Amino acid sequence: MKGRLLNKMKSLYILIITLFIFITSLYAETDVYFNKKFNRGDVVTVLIPDNDELYKLELISSTGKFITGNIFFPVDSINFKGQAALIGLDSTLKAGNYTLLIKNSMGDIENTGEILVRENVFKKENIPLNQANTSLRIDPDSKIVSEAVQIHQIYGTSTFLSVSGLESIKLPVPNGIITSWYGDRRTFLYSDGSSAGAIHNGTDIAAPFGTKITAGYRGRVVFSGRRIITGNSIVIEYLPGVYGVFFHLNEFFISKGDIVVEDTVIGSLGSSGLATGPHLHWELRVGGVPVNPDPLLKNGLIDNSLIMSIVSSHTAE
């Protein structure tokens, strides 16, 4: 009896959420542009061609559960003038339909949209660790925990700023060899014979020790220092809520607060922290979510293909 009642209440809740989204969409006046189909790990770009109101973007599940979100920010470029917001789709996200909510500064829903997140397969790899690296992963250390809390607080911050121009993003080590990919499902093989699973949130790029590393995109340095697990580390805010993350450097040449452009040399490649050889772990975080950089290297952080489709549709009218 109790189970049937809970199921009825859950069904009623879903119905209420669905009706609310449908009714508010009938009265929506804000034009919104976004693509409809994505893979796990992709970035959703949402564009609004006006600057009259400050908006916020949220992604919710079919049951009304909040998944992630980010703020809109002004964009002033040749092909698009208005506002943009970016949210990341985690590699662990369940495939299915999700709802985008565009809210105004009062928290009221201005518009809604539906997207489909498709099931995609990630690589698997086994990584043997020596005793020292095994200890880094399994031995309790309160400092490692505090460092993780600190850096995730950075990832979850969206600093409001305006964007002019839409430069492309570049690999920070263009001549390196990619040895591990975003979303890899890893099994760490510990020196004591045990093992543990993990998900790789970035891209590993191998190159000779000391190879120069560039910023890849313009931005502001929000972290530059040494961490136990990731060694010499740098975090750059590219766009509001969008961060470039650089781990295992040999040395860094920039400090917190510095402004960089895509070709700024920020450090040199090394193997500091928990590393099995010289490489750069390069990671992109959007709204706190690690995302796949490959589509962004092609289309830009703000999806240029979406912008051009808007331009084409207006030209055809």
C-alpha positions as CSV (number, residue, x, y, z in Angstrom):
1,M,0.0,0.0,0.0
2,K,2.7,2.5,1.0
3,G,4.8,1.7,-2.1
4,R,1.8,2.3,-4.4
5,L,1.1,5.6,-2.7
6,L,4.7,6.7,-3.2
7,N,4.6,5.7,-6.9
8,K,1.3,7.7,-7.4
9,M,2.9,10.8,-5.6
10,K,6.0,10.5,-7.8
11,S,3.8,10.3,-11.0
12,L,1.8,13.3,-9.9
13,Y,5.0,15.3,-9.2
14,I,6.3,14.5,-12.7
15,L,2.9,15.5,-14.2
16,I,2.9,18.8,-12.3
17,I,6.5,19.6,-13.5
18,T,5.7,18.7,-17.1
19,L,2.5,20.9,-17.1
20,F,4.3,23.8,-15.5
21,I,7.1,23.7,-18.2
22,F,4.5,23.4,-20.9
23,I,2.3,26.3,-19.7
24,T,5.3,28.7,-19.1
25,S,6.6,27.9,-22.6
26,L,3.2,29.1,-24.1
27,Y,3.9,32.6,-22.7
28,A,7.6,32.7,-23.4
29,E,8.8,35.7,-25.4
30,T,12.6,35.2,-25.3
31,D,14.1,33.8,-28.5
32,V,16.5,31.0,-27.6
33,Y,18.8,29.0,-29.8
34,F,20.5,25.7,-29.0
35,N,21.2,22.3,-30.6
36,K,19.0,19.4,-29.7
37,K,21.2,16.3,-29.6
38,F,24.4,15.7,-27.6
39,N,26.7,13.0,-26.4
40,R,27.8,12.6,-22.8
41,G,30.8,14.9,-22.3
42,D,29.5,17.6,-24.7
43,V,28.9,21.2,-24.0
44,V,25.5,22.8,-24.5
45,T,25.6,26.3,-25.9
46,V,22.5,28.4,-25.5
47,L,22.2,31.8,-27.3
48,I,19.8,34.6,-26.7
49,P,19.9,37.5,-29.2
50,D,19.2,40.3,-26.7
51,N,20.9,42.0,-23.7
52,D,17.8,43.4,-22.0
53,E,17.8,41.0,-19.1
54,L,20.3,38.9,-17.1
55,Y,19.5,35.2,-17.4
56,K,20.5,31.9,-15.9
57,L,20.5,28.5,-17.5
58,E,19.6,25.3,-15.7
59,L,19.5,21.7,-16.8
60,I,16.9,19.4,-15.1
61,S,16.1,15.7,-15.5
62,S,12.7,14.3,-16.6
63,T,11.8,14.0,-12.9
64,G,12.6,17.7,-12.2
65,K,16.0,17.1,-10.6
66,F,18.5,19.9,-11.0
67,I,21.6,18.6,-12.8
68,T,23.8,21.6,-13.5
69,G,23.6,25.3,-14.6
70,N,25.5,28.5,-15.4
71,I,25.0,32.2,-16.0
72,F,24.5,34.0,-19.3
73,F,27.1,36.5,-20.3
74,P,27.1,39.2,-23.0
75,V,28.7,38.4,-26.4
76,D,29.6,41.0,-28.9
77,S,31.1,39.6,-32.1
78,I,30.8,40.1,-35.8
79,N,28.3,37.2,-36.3
80,F,26.5,37.3,-33.0
81,K,25.5,40.0,-30.5
82,G,23.5,38.9,-27.4
83,Q,24.0,36.5,-24.6
84,A,25.4,33.0,-24.2
85,A,25.5,30.3,-21.5
86,L,27.4,27.1,-21.5
87,I,26.7,23.9,-19.5
88,G,28.6,20.7,-19.5
89,L,27.1,17.2,-19.8
90,D,29.0,14.8,-17.5
91,S,30.4,11.6,-18.9
92,T,28.4,9.7,-16.3
93,L,25.1,11.3,-17.2
94,K,22.3,8.9,-17.9
95,A,21.2,8.9,-21.5
96,G,17.8,10.3,-22.2
97,N,15.8,13.5,-22.4
98,Y,16.5,16.6,-20.3
99,T,15.0,20.1,-20.0
100,L,16.7,23.4,-20.3
101,L,15.3,26.2,-18.2
102,I,16.1,29.9,-19.0
103,K,15.3,32.0,-15.9
104,N,15.4,35.7,-15.5
105,S,17.0,37.7,-12.6
106,M,13.8,37.1,-10.5
107,G,14.1,33.3,-10.9
108,D,11.0,33.2,-13.2
109,I,11.1,30.8,-16.2
110,E,11.3,32.8,-19.4
111,N,11.7,29.8,-21.8
112,T,12.3,26.1,-21.9
113,G,13.7,23.6,-24.3
114,E,14.3,19.8,-24.6
115,I,17.6,18.1,-25.4
116,L,18.5,14.5,-26.0
117,V,21.7,13.1,-24.4
118,R,22.8,10.0,-26.2
119,E,24.6,6.9,-24.9
120,N,28.3,6.9,-26.0
121,V,31.1,4.5,-25.1
122,F,34.4,5.5,-23.5
123,K,37.7,3.7,-23.7
124,K,39.0,1.5,-20.9
125,E,42.6,1.3,-19.6
126,N,44.6,-0.3,-16.8
127,I,47.2,1.8,-15.1
128,P,49.8,0.1,-12.9
129,L,51.1,2.2,-10.0
130,N,54.3,1.9,-8.1
131,Q,54.4,2.0,-4.3
132,A,54.8,5.7,-4.1
133,N,51.9,6.5,-6.4
134,T,49.8,3.8,-4.7
135,S,50.3,5.5,-1.4
136,L,49.2,8.8,-2.9
137,R,45.8,7.3,-3.8
138,I,45.0,5.0,-0.9
139,D,46.7,6.5,2.2
140,P,44.5,9.0,4.1
141,D,45.7,12.6,3.9
142,S,43.6,15.5,5.1
143,K,45.6,17.9,2.9
144,I,44.7,16.1,-0.2
145,V,41.0,16.4,0.8
146,S,41.3,20.1,1.5
147,E,43.1,20.7,-1.8
148,A,40.3,18.9,-3.6
149,V,37.6,21.0,-1.9
150,Q,39.5,24.2,-2.8
151,I,39.9,23.5,-6.5
152,H,36.3,22.3,-6.8
153,Q,35.1,25.6,-5.3
154,I,37.0,27.3,-8.1
155,Y,35.4,25.1,-10.7
156,G,31.9,26.0,-9.3
157,T,32.4,29.7,-9.6
158,S,31.1,31.8,-12.5
159,T,32.6,35.2,-12.8
160,F,30.4,37.6,-14.8
161,L,32.3,39.2,-17.8
162,S,31.6,40.3,-21.3
163,V,33.1,38.6,-24.3
164,S,34.2,40.3,-27.5
165,G,35.3,38.1,-30.4
166,L,35.1,34.4,-30.7
167,E,38.6,33.0,-30.9
168,S,39.2,29.3,-31.4
169,I,40.7,27.2,-28.6
170,K,43.9,25.3,-29.3
171,L,45.7,22.4,-27.8
172,P,48.3,23.6,-25.2
173,V,50.9,21.2,-26.5
174,P,50.2,21.0,-30.3
175,N,53.0,18.6,-31.2
176,G,52.4,16.2,-28.3
177,I,51.0,12.7,-28.4
178,I,47.6,12.0,-26.7
179,T,48.0,9.0,-24.5
180,S,44.7,9.1,-22.6
181,W,41.4,10.5,-23.6
182,Y,38.5,12.3,-21.8
183,G,36.1,9.9,-20.2
184,D,38.4,6.9,-20.1
185,R,37.3,4.3,-17.6
186,R,40.4,3.5,-15.7
187,T,41.4,0.7,-13.4
188,F,44.4,1.6,-11.2
189,L,46.5,-1.5,-10.4
190,Y,48.0,-0.9,-7.0
191,S,51.4,-2.2,-5.9
192,D,49.8,-4.4,-3.1
193,G,47.7,-6.3,-5.7
194,S,44.5,-4.5,-5.2
195,S,42.8,-2.2,-7.7
196,A,40.3,0.7,-7.9
197,G,38.2,2.2,-10.7
198,A,38.2,5.9,-11.7
199,I,37.1,8.1,-14.6
200,H,39.7,10.3,-16.4
201,N,38.3,13.8,-16.6
202,G,40.9,15.3,-19.0
203,T,43.2,14.6,-21.9
204,D,46.8,13.4,-21.3
205,I,49.4,14.8,-23.7
206,A,52.9,13.3,-23.7
207,A,55.9,15.2,-24.9
208,P,59.6,15.6,-23.9
209,F,60.3,16.9,-20.4
210,G,60.4,20.7,-20.4
211,T,58.2,21.2,-23.5
212,K,56.5,24.6,-23.5
213,I,52.8,24.7,-22.6
214,T,50.5,27.5,-23.8
215,A,47.3,28.8,-22.4
216,G,45.2,27.6,-25.5
217,Y,42.7,30.4,-25.0
218,R,42.6,33.9,-23.5
219,G,41.6,34.2,-19.9
220,R,42.6,35.0,-16.3
221,V,44.8,32.8,-14.0
222,V,42.8,31.8,-10.9
223,F,45.2,29.2,-9.5
224,S,48.9,28.7,-9.8
225,G,50.6,26.4,-7.3
226,R,51.7,23.0,-6.2
227,R,49.2,20.3,-5.1
228,I,49.9,16.8,-3.8
229,I,48.1,14.7,-6.4
230,T,48.3,17.0,-9.5
231,G,51.8,18.5,-8.8
232,N,52.5,21.9,-10.2
233,S,49.1,23.0,-11.4
234,I,47.4,26.0,-13.2
235,V,43.8,26.9,-13.6
236,I,42.7,29.5,-16.1
237,E,39.2,31.0,-16.3
238,Y,38.4,31.1,-20.1
239,L,34.8,32.2,-19.9
240,P,32.2,32.5,-17.1
241,G,32.2,29.1,-15.4
242,V,34.6,27.7,-18.0
243,Y,38.1,26.7,-16.8
244,G,41.2,25.3,-18.5
245,V,43.1,23.0,-16.0
246,F,46.8,22.1,-16.4
247,F,48.3,19.4,-14.1
248,H,51.7,17.8,-13.6
249,L,53.8,20.7,-14.9
250,N,57.6,20.8,-14.3
251,E,57.4,24.6,-13.6
252,F,55.0,27.4,-14.1
253,F,55.7,30.9,-15.5
254,I,52.5,32.7,-14.5
255,S,50.8,33.7,-11.2
256,K,47.3,34.1,-10.0
257,G,45.6,37.2,-11.4
258,D,47.7,37.2,-14.6
259,I,45.9,37.8,-17.9
260,V,46.9,35.4,-20.7
261,V,46.1,34.9,-24.4
262,E,46.1,31.6,-26.4
263,D,49.8,31.7,-27.2
264,T,51.0,32.7,-23.7
265,V,53.6,30.2,-22.4
266,I,52.3,29.4,-19.0
267,G,54.8,26.6,-18.0
268,S,56.7,23.5,-19.0
269,L,55.8,19.9,-19.2
270,G,56.8,17.6,-16.4
271,S,55.7,14.7,-14.2
272,S,55.1,16.3,-10.8
273,G,52.5,14.8,-8.5
274,L,50.9,11.4,-9.2
275,A,52.3,10.8,-12.7
276,T,53.8,7.7,-14.4
277,G,55.8,9.8,-16.9
278,P,56.2,13.3,-18.4
279,H,52.9,14.5,-19.7
280,L,50.3,17.3,-19.4
281,H,46.9,16.5,-18.0
282,W,44.7,19.1,-19.7
283,E,41.1,19.4,-18.6
284,L,38.1,21.6,-19.4
285,R,35.4,22.3,-16.8
286,V,32.1,23.9,-17.7
287,G,29.8,24.8,-14.8
288,G,31.9,22.5,-12.6
289,V,31.5,19.6,-15.0
290,P,34.5,18.0,-16.8
291,V,33.8,18.0,-20.6
292,N,35.2,16.5,-23.8
293,P,37.6,19.1,-25.4
294,D,37.5,17.5,-28.9
295,P,34.3,19.1,-30.2
296,L,35.3,22.4,-28.7
297,L,38.7,22.4,-30.6
298,K,36.6,22.1,-33.8
299,N,33.6,24.4,-33.0
300,G,35.0,26.8,-30.3
301,L,34.0,27.2,-26.7
302,I,30.9,29.1,-27.8
303,D,29.6,26.8,-30.5
304,N,30.4,28.6,-33.8
305,S,28.4,26.1,-35.8
306,L,25.3,27.1,-33.9
307,I,26.1,30.8,-34.5
308,M,26.5,30.3,-38.2
309,S,23.2,28.3,-38.4
310,I,21.5,31.4,-36.9
311,V,23.2,33.7,-39.4
312,S,22.2,31.4,-42.3
313,S,18.6,31.3,-41.2
314,H,18.4,35.1,-40.9
315,T,20.1,35.5,-44.3
316,A,17.6,33.2,-45.9
317,E,14.6,35.1,-44.6
